[in-house]
């Protein structure tokens, strides 16, 4: 295909200079900086299911049913799934049109410009790093519990800061991240095979819970399906949701509005489907397979979530559900405690893929930013044998392993939510802008009802963001401010789109053996 003619390359100056879709795709063919295309639609769907189904389905169902929505928790999962579906339709268009690593960062670079792209890239680095560390620590807790049941116990000093008195190092979380880092360095196909095995185990556990639990459902437990509205205790100070500070609106528990309050909480259980878009450059036929992988995985997980919530609220009255282990305790209440260990095993195994795919997403965003010069180009070299971004993977893997080992980060977990929702907003806006600025681009998948559907995606994402605590917004703003400083100190002048900046700043090619 000729590259000598066609649309302009994009705006080349200022903070909002854009990188054309053609240039982004051309960069994927650059020697020693391109990724190997090896993934199919099935691989992408498995990745999506692997990262979405985690502790959310095993924990949030009971917590939300007891505290926010009752049996109508199923409708809360549907509402959260709709919010994600709106964003997924926007992601599907971008990922199939711009099949390049980087997800929302790359999409923003092509539509909104360099500074917005940097901001969303910086946001994704935080989102995926915290997500990986939080999941690794959660996995460590499940494994320690299983080891305790078998009569083995790690010393408190190696069980993390929450267990040890004083300083504690979470050895299991540290080793898990290092192991998954090695798997990612060895190639995407190996990662896909490991994910497939774990997803089969995880989905089997979920299906067993649904099928076995259905035999213990009592219709009386669904009465009333939507409990009477109760005023939610208003948060105080920085713990209050931002919507309360801005508009005086206090979220309610139960009732119809309680369903939407619950949706803002169970949204955490859906986080991860957007990671599928980071693998666009490693997909064999991205124009066809990306939409299938993104939308297929989201549909499967939403169906499983709704089924689990219906079963667990039917097995035990929502007022008696436990918050820490609702599924396991519901089976205990019916006289079947064996399922508790089975569910814990499924959760522990399932979290392995969640951790790995979040780490995968971060390395691909970091790699894309490095290839564009916004981060040191040193990290955009791919492995001569495995064609993976091994330098970025090793750097981030070691850093996150240390963070997971030494830090108690439960309070930072909400930053993962706000980071994901912010990315949703950027992608939805980008779809509308790119439709106007580049109507000539071939689009194998088109988001329906543009601009109305993207506008609905933005509104829904902003609503969920407003329900997050003020403290989360402050931390998020601080991280974004730091990102802007880094951009002006380094990224703006080292960008490959900066005036006078081209391959002269690149490191010399690695010697051939």
DATAGI-V250015 format. One record per helix or strand of 3 or more residues. SS is the DSSP state (H for helix, E for strand). FROM is the first residue (numbers start at 1). LEN is the number of residues. If there is no record, write none. Layout:
# DATAGI-V250015
ss=SS from=FROM len=LEN
ss=SS from=FROM len=LEN
This chain:
# DATAGI-V250015
ss=H from=21 len=7
ss=H from=41 len=12
ss=H from=55 len=43
ss=H from=104 len=8
ss=H from=114 len=36
ss=H from=156 len=3
ss=H from=171 len=15
ss=H from=188 len=27
ss=H from=219 len=4
ss=H from=237 len=3
ss=H from=242 len=6
ss=H from=255 len=16
ss=H from=273 len=10
ss=H from=286 len=30
ss=H from=318 len=3
ss=H from=326 len=8
ss=H from=338 len=34
ss=H from=377 len=4
ss=H from=390 len=17
ss=H from=410 len=28
ss=H from=452 len=15
ss=H from=470 len=25
ss=H from=503 len=3
